[in-house]
Amino acid sequence: MNKPEELWSIAVNEGLNNYDRNGQPEIQTLFLVGASKSGKTTLIHAFLDKDDEPKVSLPVEYTYIRRTNKYMVKDICYIWEVDTANISFINLLTKSEGLESISVLFVIDLVHVHDLWNACERIEELKKNLEAKPKTIITFGILGMKYDLFEVLEIYSNFFTFKPILNPSGVIMKKNLSTEKKLILCRIAKHYATIVDGHLVFCTRKDRTTMKVAKDLFSHLAFKTKFSHPLRFDLSSPVIIPKGGENKSDINYLHNTFEIQFAHLPVTSKMDDDDPAKDASYANEAIDKERKKYLEKIEKAP
């Protein structure tokens, strides 16, 4: 055995000897919560350094990733991509599997903000429900994607259909987002990040610097690595607010201002307890067929 191989062997053995978990991997579950096309899959691909073009996700999708820690053991993170409408799935899985440690990253689409308030209230309600399970350790984060498009918003025809207005050429009409409106959206995101006691980061996949911060946040939630970026609340650049970096804002003021400035979906803080598998809008022939077989198998079991 030559010298480099000897040094490597010594380093590995020393690491395993000092490993207080006897070489067992750390296992974490991370839920990426957000609307369709908000950037959940884009973030996973960025973390894995994959150039694949992200596809539209199903209401609930699963994958897992591994990372070698300093003890030469591969830690594991199970990742669930969850549509905001199916957020009750997190409660169901946490309870049924008895998960002891989970992370939740709320992914905001900074272009389509009409459902922002409703989604934030769902996250707050989720936190309350999860905290009712004292054996589960929860870590939160909020990530605003598509910051490069934050300057413009689609113009919607009315408060009910949310269909974008098209110009004579069939192109969606957009308007510049005023500094005042940008400030309101940033304050809302900051307020809820403070409520869930998590980090807040805005980024864009077109900028490596902001994506590096987003990837660091992802790593922190998936593998408990350090997140050590300084606070930045400057509208001329993407926001970074570390956990505990700001105080709560006046919620009534934010709510009223948001209603005045933006067309938005009806606000509700009630969790949807209905089974998402029965929602016709999420029908999937292959999955529904397998699910039906599984349920029939359970019913026939003694």
C-alpha positions in Angstrom: 0.0 0.0 0.0 1.5 3.3 -1.0 1.5 6.4 1.2 -1.6 8.2 -0.2 -3.7 5.0 0.2 -2.4 4.7 3.8 -3.4 8.3 4.6 -6.8 7.8 3.1 -7.4 4.6 5.1 -6.3 6.2 8.3 -8.6 9.2 7.7 -11.6 7.0 7.0 -11.0 4.8 10.0 -10.4 7.7 12.3 -13.7 9.3 11.1 -15.7 6.2 11.7 -14.1 5.6 15.1 -15.2 9.1 16.2 -18.7 8.8 14.6 -21.1 8.9 17.5 -23.8 7.2 15.5 -21.7 4.1 14.8 -21.5 4.8 11.1 -25.2 5.0 10.7 -26.5 7.6 8.2 -28.5 10.6 9.3 -32.0 10.5 7.7 -34.0 13.6 7.0 -37.3 14.2 5.2 -37.7 17.4 3.2 -41.0 18.7 1.9 -40.9 21.2 -1.0 -44.3 23.0 -0.9 -45.4 25.3 -3.7 -47.8 25.8 -6.6 -47.3 24.1 -10.0 -44.3 25.6 -11.9 -43.2 27.6 -8.8 -39.6 26.1 -9.1 -39.5 23.1 -6.8 -38.0 20.7 -9.4 -35.7 23.5 -10.7 -34.2 23.8 -7.2 -33.6 20.0 -6.9 -31.9 20.0 -10.3 -29.7 22.9 -9.3 -28.7 21.2 -6.1 -27.7 18.1 -8.0 -26.0 20.1 -10.8 -28.3 18.7 -13.4 -29.0 20.5 -16.6 -32.3 18.7 -17.3 -35.2 21.0 -18.2 -37.8 20.6 -15.3 -41.1 19.1 -16.1 -44.5 19.9 -14.6 -44.8 17.9 -11.4 -47.6 15.8 -10.2 -49.5 17.0 -7.1 -47.2 14.8 -5.0 -43.8 13.5 -6.2 -41.0 11.7 -4.4 -37.2 11.4 -4.8 -34.2 11.0 -2.5 -30.6 12.2 -2.5 -27.5 11.2 -0.6 -24.5 13.2 0.6 -21.3 12.0 2.0 -20.6 13.6 5.4 -17.3 14.3 7.2 -17.4 10.8 8.6 -17.4 9.2 5.1 -21.0 8.0 5.6 -23.7 8.8 3.1 -26.6 10.7 4.8 -30.0 10.4 3.2 -32.7 12.9 2.5 -36.2 11.9 1.3 -37.7 14.7 -0.7 -41.4 15.2 -1.4 -42.6 17.8 -3.8 -46.1 18.8 -2.6 -48.6 21.1 -4.3 -49.9 23.8 -1.9 -53.4 22.5 -2.4 -52.3 19.1 -1.0 -50.4 20.4 2.0 -52.4 18.2 4.3 -50.3 15.3 2.9 -47.4 16.4 5.1 -49.5 15.9 8.3 -50.7 12.5 7.1 -47.2 11.2 6.2 -45.6 12.7 9.4 -48.3 10.9 11.5 -48.4 7.6 9.7 -44.6 7.2 9.4 -43.9 8.6 12.9 -41.3 11.0 11.4 -39.0 12.5 14.1 -37.3 15.2 12.0 -38.7 17.0 9.0 -37.9 20.2 7.0 -40.4 22.2 5.1 -39.3 24.6 2.3 -42.1 26.8 1.0 -41.3 27.8 -2.6 -43.0 31.1 -3.8 -43.5 31.9 -7.4 -42.6 35.6 -7.5 -44.3 36.1 -10.8 -47.7 34.7 -9.9 -48.5 36.2 -6.5 -52.3 36.2 -6.5 -52.4 33.2 -4.2 -49.5 34.3 -2.0 -51.6 35.2 1.1 -53.7 32.1 1.0 -50.6 29.9 0.7 -48.8 31.7 3.5 -51.8 31.1 5.8 -51.7 27.4 4.9 -48.1 27.3 5.9 -48.8 29.0 9.3 -51.7 26.5 9.9 -49.4 23.6 8.9 -46.8 24.8 11.5 -49.5 24.8 14.2 -50.6 21.3 13.4 -47.1 19.9 13.2 -46.2 21.5 16.5 -49.0 19.6 18.1 -46.8 16.5 17.5 -44.2 17.1 20.3 -41.9 14.2 19.1 -41.4 15.8 15.7 -38.6 18.4 15.1 -39.5 20.8 12.3 -37.3 23.2 10.4 -38.8 25.8 8.0 -37.6 27.9 5.1 -39.2 30.2 2.5 -37.7 30.5 -1.0 -38.8 33.0 -3.6 -38.0 31.8 -7.1 -37.9 33.8 -10.4 -36.6 37.0 -8.9 -35.4 38.1 -12.4 -39.1 38.3 -13.4 -40.1 40.1 -10.2 -40.1 43.4 -12.1 -43.2 42.5 -14.2 -46.5 40.8 -13.5 -49.2 39.5 -15.8 -52.3 41.7 -16.0 -55.3 39.7 -15.1 -58.8 40.4 -16.5 -60.6 40.3 -13.2 -60.5 39.0 -9.6 -62.4 35.8 -10.3 -61.1 34.1 -13.5 -57.4 35.1 -13.2 -57.1 34.8 -17.0 -54.3 36.9 -18.4 -55.1 39.7 -20.9 -53.7 39.2 -24.4 -52.6 41.8 -26.8 -53.7 41.7 -30.5 -50.8 39.4 -31.2 -51.8 36.9 -28.6 -49.0 37.8 -26.2 -49.7 38.1 -22.5 -49.7 41.7 -21.4 -47.6 42.7 -18.5 -46.9 45.7 -16.4 -43.9 46.9 -14.3 -44.2 46.1 -10.6 -43.8 49.3 -8.6 -41.3 49.6 -5.7 -44.3 49.9 -3.3 -45.8 46.6 -4.4 -42.4 44.9 -4.3 -41.9 46.1 -0.8 -45.4 44.8 0.2 -44.6 41.3 -1.2 -41.2 41.2 0.5 -42.7 42.3 3.9 -45.4 39.5 3.6 -42.8 36.9 2.9 -40.6 38.3 5.7 -43.5 38.3 8.1 -44.3 34.6 7.5 -40.7 33.6 7.6 -40.6 35.1 11.1 -43.8 33.3 12.1 -42.4 29.9 11.1 -39.0 30.8 12.4 -37.2 30.0 9.2 -34.7 31.5 6.7 -36.0 33.6 3.8 -34.2 33.8 0.4 -35.1 35.2 -3.0 -33.3 33.9 -6.1 -33.3 33.3 -9.8 -31.9 30.3 -11.7 -30.2 32.8 -14.1 -27.9 34.1 -11.5 -25.3 31.8 -10.0 -24.8 33.9 -6.9 -28.4 33.8 -5.8 -28.7 30.1 -6.7 -25.7 29.4 -4.5 -27.6 30.9 -1.6 -30.7 28.9 -2.5 -28.6 25.7 -2.7 -27.1 26.4 0.7 -30.6 26.8 2.1 -31.6 23.5 0.5 -28.6 21.8 1.9 -29.3 23.2 5.4 -32.8 21.8 5.4 -31.9 18.5 3.8 -28.6 17.7 5.6 -28.4 20.2 8.5 -25.4 22.0 7.1 -24.7 25.6 8.2 -26.5 28.5 6.6 -24.4 31.6 7.3 -25.4 34.3 4.9 -25.8 37.9 6.1 -29.1 39.7 6.2 -30.0 41.7 3.0 -33.3 43.5 2.6 -32.6 45.7 -0.4 -35.1 45.7 -3.2 -32.4 46.3 -5.8 -31.1 42.7 -5.2 -32.6 39.4 -4.0 -33.6 39.3 -0.3 -31.8 37.2 2.3 -33.1 37.2 5.8 -31.6 34.5 8.1 -33.6 32.8 10.8 -34.3 35.3 13.6 -33.1 38.2 11.5 -36.3 40.3 11.6 -39.3 41.0 13.7 -43.0 40.4 12.8 -44.8 43.0 10.9 -48.3 44.4 11.5 -50.4 41.5 10.0 -53.6 43.6 9.6 -51.7 46.3 7.8 -50.1 43.8 5.4 -53.4 42.0 4.8 -55.3 45.2 4.0 -52.5 46.6 1.8 -52.2 43.3 -0.1 -56.0 43.3 -0.8 -55.8 46.8 -2.2 -52.8 46.4 -4.4 -53.3 42.9 -5.8 -56.0 40.8 -7.4 -55.9 37.6 -5.4 -57.7 34.4 -4.7 -60.1 34.2 -1.7 -58.2 34.0 1.5 -58.8 31.1 3.8 -56.8 29.7 6.7 -58.7 26.4 6.9 -56.7 23.4 6.0 -58.2 21.2 3.3 -58.9 17.9 5.0 -60.4 16.2 1.9 -58.5 13.3 0.3 -56.6 14.9 -2.6 -56.7 11.5 -4.4 -60.5 12.1 -4.9 -60.0 15.5 -6.5 -60.9 15.1 -10.2 -58.6 18.0 -11.1 -55.6 15.8 -10.2 -56.7 12.6 -12.0 -54.0 10.4 -13.3 -55.0 7.1 -14.9 -51.9 5.1 -14.1 -51.6 6.2 -10.5 -55.4 6.0 -9.8 -55.4 2.4 -11.2 -52.6 1.3 -8.9 -54.2 3.1 -6.0 -57.5 1.3 -6.6 -55.7 -2.1 -6.6 -53.9 -1.3 -3.4 -57.1 -0.2 -1.6 -58.9 -3.3 -2.7 -56.0 -5.4 -1.4 -56.3 -3.7 2.0 -60.0 -4.3 2.2 -59.6 -8.0 1.5 -56.8 -8.4 4.0 -57.9 -10.2 7.3 
